[in-house]
Amino acid sequence: MGKKIALLKEHLGEITNLENAGAVLGWDESTYMPAAGARARGEQMGTIGRIAHEMFISAHTQDLLDGAASELNGQSPDIDEVRLIRVIRRDYEQD
């Protein structure tokens, strides 16, 4: 695996970690958290979700996608990394 695709995967991993943390907060909110904590929990979830979204739609993500795509230029479309770039680019362009 090339350096540029590794950097893209690392960036996407950080975004996924934030999204997973938000999911845990949501699960806790709906299963264990007392009602008095709902406002603070909502703010926490909103902040984490916003940061993850801003990271994903950033120019940095576009740069990483472009770099990884150029690194894999000419590779078979059946390679996992080529498929990853295609899916992430589609999601990036929809946001």
Backbone as ProteinMPNN parsed JSONL, in Angstrom:
{"seq_chain_A": "MGKKIALLKEHLGEITNLENAGAVLGWDESTYMPAAGARARGEQMGTIGRIAHEMFISAHTQDLLDGAASELNGQSPDIDEVRLIRVIRRDYEQD", "coords_chain_A": {"N_chain_A": [[0.845, -1.166, 0.0], [0.54, 2.183, -0.838], [1.946, 5.344, 0.276], [0.207, 7.562, 0.072], [-2.395, 6.48, -0.088], [-2.414, 5.29, 2.394], [-2.349, 7.537, 4.078], [-4.854, 8.642, 3.46], [-6.535, 6.591, 4.417], [-5.899, 6.727, 7.147], [-6.878, 9.279, 7.805], [-9.616, 8.916, 7.237], [-10.101, 6.983, 9.146], [-9.863, 8.441, 11.526], [-12.098, 10.09, 11.302], [-14.107, 8.164, 11.348], [-13.701, 7.186, 13.945], [-14.589, 9.385, 15.466], [-17.297, 9.412, 14.679], [-18.088, 6.935, 15.699], [-17.713, 7.385, 18.441], [-19.716, 9.278, 18.833], [-21.917, 7.643, 18.332], [-21.795, 5.902, 20.53], [-22.291, 7.717, 22.585], [-24.926, 8.362, 21.905], [-26.18, 5.869, 22.238], [-25.786, 5.531, 24.996], [-27.271, 7.681, 25.901], [-29.863, 6.892, 25.259], [-30.204, 4.607, 26.779], [-29.113, 4.575, 29.457], [-28.679, 7.134, 30.561], [-29.662, 9.698, 32.805], [-32.591, 11.769, 32.584], [-32.042, 14.453, 33.103], [-29.588, 14.955, 32.007], [-29.844, 15.234, 29.312], [-29.716, 17.59, 27.697], [-27.005, 18.437, 27.807], [-25.807, 16.132, 26.775], [-26.858, 16.082, 24.203], [-25.628, 18.36, 23.159], [-22.963, 17.513, 23.245], [-23.041, 15.355, 21.436], [-23.79, 16.733, 19.148], [-21.552, 18.387, 18.747], [-19.471, 16.525, 18.292], [-20.479, 15.243, 16.002], [-20.526, 17.422, 14.219], [-17.793, 18.089, 14.03], [-16.769, 15.721, 12.882], [-18.138, 15.763, 10.429], [-17.214, 18.184, 9.31], [-14.51, 17.551, 9.046], [-14.705, 15.556, 7.105], [-15.789, 16.858, 4.844], [-13.826, 18.611, 4.202], [-11.211, 20.446, 2.441], [-8.861, 19.138, 2.763], [-9.549, 16.423, 2.822], [-10.331, 16.141, 0.158], [-7.859, 16.628, -1.089], [-6.402, 14.434, -0.123], [-7.881, 12.339, -1.264], [-7.46, 12.879, -4.022], [-4.674, 12.569, -4.174], [-4.373, 9.857, -3.396], [-5.838, 8.638, -5.444], [-4.284, 9.3, -7.681], [-2.009, 7.889, -7.066], [-2.904, 5.312, -7.377], [-3.556, 5.181, -9.999], [-4.353, 3.581, -12.988], [-4.515, 1.07, -11.904], [-6.276, -2.039, -11.392], [-9.84, -1.894, -11.399], [-10.946, -3.55, -9.554], [-9.461, -3.705, -7.27], [-9.314, -3.337, -3.776], [-8.587, -0.808, -2.635], [-8.952, 0.936, -4.793], [-11.687, 0.721, -5.128], [-12.474, 1.732, -2.639], [-11.681, 4.434, -2.843], [-13.39, 5.243, -4.908], [-15.942, 4.994, -3.692], [-15.698, 6.698, -1.438], [-15.17, 9.121, -2.712], [-17.586, 9.488, -4.074], [-19.357, 9.787, -1.887], [-18.207, 12.067, -0.745], [-18.652, 13.997, -2.735], [-21.394, 14.139, -2.659], [-21.913, 15.344, -0.268]], "CA_chain_A": [[0.0, 0.0, 0.0], [1.32, 3.4, -0.955], [1.871, 6.329, 1.352], [-0.957, 8.445, -0.074], [-3.601, 5.737, 0.296], [-2.322, 5.103, 3.845], [-2.755, 8.808, 4.687], [-6.304, 8.742, 3.3], [-7.151, 5.647, 5.357], [-5.718, 7.26, 8.498], [-7.822, 10.391, 7.928], [-10.959, 8.34, 7.313], [-10.184, 6.293, 10.431], [-10.124, 9.447, 12.552], [-13.499, 10.496, 11.143], [-14.906, 7.034, 11.832], [-13.594, 7.164, 15.408], [-15.508, 10.405, 15.978], [-18.665, 8.946, 14.46], [-18.339, 5.849, 16.649], [-17.867, 8.003, 19.761], [-21.061, 9.849, 18.83], [-22.879, 6.544, 18.439], [-21.77, 5.438, 21.916], [-23.019, 8.721, 23.362], [-26.342, 8.189, 21.592], [-26.633, 4.648, 22.896], [-25.842, 5.814, 26.429], [-28.387, 8.601, 26.117], [-31.14, 6.193, 25.166], [-30.31, 3.436, 27.65], [-28.716, 4.738, 30.851], [-28.504, 8.503, 31.019], [-30.845, 10.336, 33.389], [-33.204, 12.805, 31.741], [-31.44, 15.761, 33.37], [-28.366, 15.107, 31.227], [-30.154, 15.196, 27.88], [-29.252, 18.784, 26.98], [-25.544, 18.371, 27.681], [-25.477, 15.027, 25.878], [-27.187, 16.536, 22.859], [-24.568, 19.273, 22.736], [-21.771, 16.69, 22.997], [-23.249, 14.606, 20.192], [-23.765, 17.709, 18.059], [-20.17, 18.819, 18.531], [-18.729, 15.421, 17.668], [-20.993, 15.076, 14.644], [-20.086, 18.56, 13.408], [-16.358, 17.959, 13.767], [-16.593, 14.629, 11.921], [-18.626, 16.218, 9.125], [-16.28, 19.194, 8.79], [-13.296, 16.853, 8.609], [-14.974, 14.819, 5.875], [-16.028, 17.741, 3.684], [-12.712, 19.557, 4.09], [-10.315, 20.402, 1.282], [-7.836, 18.137, 3.083], [-10.071, 15.134, 2.349], [-10.228, 16.181, -1.309], [-6.444, 16.475, -1.433], [-6.024, 13.041, 0.136], [-8.525, 11.528, -2.309], [-6.753, 13.098, -5.282], [-3.353, 11.945, -4.07], [-4.515, 8.4, -3.404], [-6.279, 8.245, -6.781], [-3.148, 9.381, -8.594], [-1.107, 6.803, -6.702], [-3.478, 4.051, -7.847], [-3.921, 5.341, -11.399], [-4.02, 2.459, -13.852], [-4.733, -0.209, -11.226], [-7.548, -2.706, -11.665], [-10.953, -1.351, -10.614], [-11.356, -4.546, -8.565], [-8.619, -3.604, -6.083], [-10.071, -2.737, -2.678], [-8.272, 0.604, -2.471], [-9.595, 1.664, -5.898], [-13.11, 0.763, -4.777], [-12.605, 2.65, -1.508], [-11.608, 5.801, -3.36], [-14.611, 5.51, -5.681], [-17.056, 5.164, -2.76], [-15.473, 7.893, -0.637], [-15.334, 10.287, -3.598], [-19.026, 9.656, -4.301], [-19.922, 10.356, -0.655], [-17.67, 13.422, -0.597], [-19.306, 14.868, -3.703], [-22.797, 14.284, -2.263], [-21.988, 16.24, 0.898]], "C_chain_A": [[0.895, 1.234, 0.0], [1.076, 4.373, 0.185], [0.604, 7.174, 1.267], [-2.251, 7.737, 0.296], [-3.596, 5.492, 1.804], [-2.749, 6.372, 4.581], [-4.269, 9.009, 4.593], [-6.999, 7.824, 4.298], [-7.023, 6.136, 6.801], [-6.722, 8.385, 8.764], [-9.248, 9.862, 8.076], [-11.165, 7.602, 8.634], [-10.472, 7.263, 11.568], [-11.573, 9.923, 12.493], [-14.411, 9.398, 11.679], [-14.858, 6.935, 13.346], [-14.531, 8.194, 16.037], [-16.963, 9.967, 15.827], [-19.03, 7.826, 15.429], [-18.51, 6.382, 18.07], [-19.255, 8.636, 19.886], [-22.129, 8.786, 18.973], [-22.932, 5.999, 19.866], [-22.515, 6.426, 22.814], [-24.523, 8.608, 23.128], [-26.932, 6.958, 22.257], [-26.784, 4.894, 24.396], [-27.033, 6.714, 26.759], [-29.716, 7.847, 26.15], [-31.287, 5.023, 26.136], [-30.051, 3.707, 29.124], [-28.778, 6.162, 31.397], [-29.783, 9.048, 31.649], [-31.329, 11.494, 32.523], [-32.552, 14.172, 31.931], [-30.178, 15.997, 32.543], [-28.595, 15.225, 29.741], [-29.605, 16.41, 27.127], [-27.74, 18.742, 26.757], [-25.134, 17.271, 26.708], [-25.774, 15.402, 24.444], [-26.119, 17.477, 22.302], [-23.284, 18.506, 22.423], [-21.887, 15.963, 21.665], [-23.208, 15.542, 18.983], [-22.352, 18.16, 17.723], [-19.367, 17.738, 17.821], [-19.181, 15.212, 16.226], [-20.537, 16.183, 13.717], [-18.613, 18.446, 13.047], [-16.103, 16.865, 12.733], [-17.014, 15.07, 10.519], [-17.675, 17.238, 8.502], [-14.979, 18.554, 8.321], [-13.526, 16.171, 7.264], [-15.111, 15.736, 4.676], [-14.891, 18.716, 3.438], [-11.928, 19.393, 2.782], [-9.207, 19.378, 1.505], [-8.279, 16.742, 2.613], [-9.967, 15.062, 0.83], [-8.79, 15.974, -1.753], [-5.975, 15.033, -1.23], [-6.633, 12.102, -0.9], [-7.787, 11.655, -3.637], [-5.382, 12.429, -5.278], [-3.418, 10.434, -4.128], [-4.938, 7.898, -4.782], [-5.122, 8.281, -7.768], [-2.147, 8.254, -8.325], [-1.589, 5.458, -7.253], [-3.89, 4.108, -9.311], [-3.439, 4.151, -12.222], [-4.195, 1.095, -13.199], [-6.105, -0.773, -11.592], [-8.658, -2.092, -10.81], [-11.448, -2.324, -9.541], [-10.498, -4.527, -7.304], [-9.395, -2.847, -5.001], [-9.823, -1.244, -2.533], [-8.907, 1.463, -3.569], [-11.092, 1.792, -5.625], [-13.356, 1.737, -3.628], [-12.618, 4.092, -1.996], [-12.879, 6.159, -4.117], [-15.792, 5.793, -4.74], [-16.9, 6.448, -1.944], [-15.645, 9.149, -1.485], [-16.82, 10.547, -3.857], [-19.687, 10.297, -3.072], [-19.468, 11.793, -0.454], [-18.405, 14.392, -1.523], [-20.786, 15.074, -3.376], [-22.958, 15.218, -1.071], [-21.683, 17.604, 0.437]], "O_chain_A": [[1.875, 1.313, 0.741], [0.123, 4.237, 0.952], [-0.009, 7.47, 2.293], [-3.118, 8.336, 0.932], [-4.656, 5.485, 2.431], [-3.436, 6.293, 5.6], [-4.893, 9.49, 5.539], [-7.954, 8.237, 4.955], [-7.951, 5.969, 7.592], [-7.34, 8.431, 9.827], [-9.996, 10.313, 8.943], [-12.269, 7.593, 9.179], [-11.241, 6.945, 12.475], [-12.2, 10.135, 13.531], [-15.378, 9.68, 12.386], [-15.872, 6.63, 13.974], [-15.194, 7.902, 17.033], [-17.764, 10.134, 16.747], [-20.156, 7.775, 15.924], [-19.353, 5.891, 18.82], [-19.891, 8.536, 20.935], [-23.132, 8.994, 19.655], [-24.011, 5.668, 20.357], [-23.276, 6.024, 23.694], [-25.307, 8.746, 24.067], [-28.047, 6.997, 22.777], [-27.789, 4.51, 24.995], [-27.71, 6.524, 27.769], [-30.583, 8.137, 26.973], [-32.389, 4.498, 26.299], [-30.718, 3.115, 29.973], [-28.919, 6.349, 32.606], [-30.868, 8.882, 31.092], [-30.541, 12.118, 31.813], [-32.519, 14.969, 30.993], [-29.747, 17.141, 32.398], [-27.634, 15.309, 28.975], [-29.08, 16.26, 26.023], [-27.26, 18.982, 25.649], [-24.217, 17.457, 25.908], [-24.999, 15.064, 23.549], [-25.755, 17.398, 21.129], [-22.597, 18.813, 21.448], [-20.951, 15.956, 20.866], [-22.665, 15.196, 17.934], [-21.998, 18.297, 16.552], [-18.662, 18.019, 16.852], [-18.354, 15.024, 15.334], [-20.197, 15.929, 12.561], [-18.227, 18.677, 11.902], [-15.311, 17.057, 11.81], [-16.326, 14.781, 9.54], [-17.369, 17.165, 7.312], [-14.41, 18.97, 7.312], [-12.66, 16.198, 6.389], [-14.601, 15.425, 3.599], [-14.987, 19.563, 2.55], [-11.98, 18.355, 2.123], [-8.676, 18.815, 0.548], [-7.478, 15.979, 2.072], [-9.562, 14.038, 0.279], [-8.533, 15.223, -2.694], [-5.248, 14.483, -2.057], [-5.971, 11.171, -1.36], [-7.521, 10.653, -4.3], [-4.984, 11.8, -6.258], [-2.623, 9.797, -4.818], [-4.46, 6.861, -5.242], [-4.992, 7.386, -8.603], [-1.52, 7.734, -9.249], [-0.784, 4.577, -7.556], [-4.513, 3.171, -9.812], [-2.272, 3.766, -12.16], [-4.042, 0.069, -13.862], [-6.983, -0.041, -12.05], [-8.447, -1.803, -9.632], [-12.28, -1.958, -8.711], [-10.783, -5.264, -6.36], [-10.048, -1.842, -5.281], [-10.77, -0.486, -2.326], [-9.346, 2.583, -3.308], [-11.687, 2.843, -5.862], [-14.336, 2.483, -3.642], [-13.477, 4.879, -1.599], [-13.389, 7.271, -3.977], [-16.556, 6.731, -4.971], [-17.861, 7.199, -1.778], [-16.209, 10.137, -1.017], [-17.259, 11.697, -3.859], [-20.477, 11.232, -3.202], [-20.255, 12.644, -0.04], [-18.738, 15.503, -1.111], [-21.369, 16.082, -3.775], [-24.018, 15.816, -0.885], [-21.683, 18.54, 1.237]]}, "name": "protein", "num_of_chains": 1, "seq": "MGKKIALLKEHLGEITNLENAGAVLGWDESTYMPAAGARARGEQMGTIGRIAHEMFISAHTQDLLDGAASELNGQSPDIDEVRLIRVIRRDYEQD"}
